[in-house]
Amino acid sequence: MDRVNRLVEHHFQVTSGVLVLDGVPITAVAEQHGTPFFVYSHHVLEQKWASLRNALPKEVSVSYSVKANPNQALLTFFLGKGCGLEVASGGEFYQARLAGCPASEILFAGPGKTEAELEYALGEGIGEIHLESRLEAERVAALSRRTGIRARVAVRVNPTGEVQGGAMRMGGKPVPFGVDEEVLGSFLDLIQSDPALDFTGIHLFAGTQILDAQILLAQYCHGIRLAREVASSLQRPLKTVDFGGGLGIPYFPNERELDMARLREGFEDLMKETRTDRWLSGTQFTVEPGRYLVGEAGIYVARVNDIKISRGKKFLVTDGGMHHHLAASGNLGQTIKRNYPVALVNRLTSTPTETVEVTGPLCTPLDVLARSITLPVTEVGDLVGVFQSGAYARAASPLGFLSHPTPPEVLAEAGQCRLIRRRGRFADCLSDLQGL
C-alpha cells in the first residue's frame, strides 16, 4: 500500500474512500462504462510531460515510444506537445499517421521489419529507418532503388557491456537488436558505399526500466563519444543521435523514483560539451521514452465477481485479468511474481486486514493480478485497481485469450471522462473467421 499511497498523494484524490482522477470518482467511471476498463489521467500526463521536458536540455527533442501505449488520444496529446513518434511496426506507423503525425517526424526501429512495412514507410516519407542488420540495410537499399526514394537511415547500435543497466537489458550481449558496436565501422562502410542510403546518425539503446540517473547519463555519454568517433571518421557532423528510451518508474517497494534533478544537471553538462564540438555542430539529439510518460497515468480497474476460500486461502475473483494486463500478472518478464501497486479503489481509507489472492476469470493458474496481498475486508462488487497501468498493459496483453470482450479505455480530464476506445463485443471475437 505504500506505493499506492504515494501515487495517490502525488497524482490523485480520495473522497469518502473512493479514488478520484481529475475530478472523476472511479465508481462513476465503472457505472458509466462497466468493468473491467483502463482509465487515464490527463493531469498525470501533463505532470509527467513537464517533468521530462524540464530535465532535458533545449537541444534534445522527444519522440514518444508508441509501443508503450498506442491509443490515439495519447498520441494526439504528445503530438500537441511537439513530440515526434517512435514506432516498431507498420501497424504503429499507421497509428502514428492516423493521429496526424507527419511521416517526417516518425522514427522506425525494431528487428525483423518486413519488406512490406519498409516500402510503406518509405513511400510515406518516413523521417528515419533505424537499421538493425546488414540484410536489413541491403533490403532498404533495394527498395530505395526500386521506388526511387532515397532512404534516410540511422544505425541502431548494440553497445558494449560497460553502459548496461535497467530491468531489461537490450544490448551489451548477443541480442537481435541493432548492430554490435565492435563491427560498426564495417557496417558504416557498407552504408556509405551505397548511394541509395542517406546515413543520418546513430541510435543507442542499451536497456529499459532504468531508475538510476547515473546509468542513463553513462549511456548518453557513451552515445556522444560514439557519435563523435563516427562523425570524425566520416569527416562530417551527424544529423541525428538517438539516445533511446529507458526512463523507468518504480513499481515495487524496493524501487525509488528516477532522480530527474540529477538527470537534468548531468545531461546539461554533457550537452555543454557538444555545443563547442565541431563534429556535433547542428546535431539533433533525441530521447524516446514511453513508460515514463504514460505508466503512472493509467489504472486498470476490475470488479470483484466472486469470493471463495480454497484450503485456507481466500480468493477474490475479478472480471478482469492477465488477458488485459499480462505485466501485472508477472508473465511479461518477471522471474518471480511481484505485485504491481494494487488496492480496492472504492475502499482506500479502509484498514487492510486480510491477506488474499486476486485472480481473474481465465482457466489458467497464471491469471493472478496480486498474490498474498493485504486488503480491507472485500465484498462482491468492490473495485480492484491496478496502478501504473498506462504502459505495456493493454497493448502488451493476449486480448484474444478465451474470447472475452476487450476492455475499454477512458480519459479523465477536468471532471469529465471520455471514452477513447470502446469495449470489444463478443461478435468481434468472430472477426478472424470471416471469409473462411
Disulfide bonds with the S-S distance in Angstrom:
none
